[in-house]
Every structure is written in structure tokens, then in C-alpha cells.
């Protein structure tokens, strides 16, 4: 694959120096360096967790109860359950 990328001067100079020293093409040195360093970079990628899904239970509708006060709702339901048993 062909692509254009911008290397910082110090990185390009080191890559050229290594390529000349060992006698292999610049592109091969660049590809090898990326392959070597990519696992380290990939370790910093945050793992996307599966979204949490809360299972809900239909509690029914009690028209005489104010649902904005859940503690009162729970107390009322507890009293009803106690009286029915």
C-alpha cells in the first residue's frame, strides 16, 4: 500500500542512518520499526467494554402513590405485601 506520511526530522534521519548502515531500503526499515513499536502503542488503547444494560421489572401502577418519592413507594408496597400475607 502506498501512503504519504510526515516524519519528524530526527526520526527520518535515524531511519535513513539505519537503512544505510545495514544496507536495506528505507521503506523496509520504516515498516520493521512500525511493526516492532505497534504492540507498545496498541497496549495504550482503552478496551471498549460491552455497554451495561440494567434489567428492569414492571412493578405495576399504583395511582394513589407519588412515584417521585421512591422510599415512600417502597414502604407502601411493603405494607401492602405484609397485609396480604
C-alpha positions, 0 to 999 in steps of 0.5 A: 500500500502506498501512503504519504506520511510526515516524519519528524526530522530526527526520526527520518534521519535515524531511519535513513542512518539505519537503512544505510548502515545495514544496507536495506531500503528505507521503506523496509526499515520504516515498516520493521520499526512500525511493526516492532513499536505497534504492540507498545502503542496498541497496549495504550488503547482503552478496551471498549467494554460491552455497554451495561444494560440494567434489567428492569421489572414492571412493578405495576401502577399504583395511582394513589402513590407519588412515584417521585418519592421512591422510599415512600413507594417502597414502604407502601408496597411493603405494607401492602405485601405484609397485609396480604400475607 
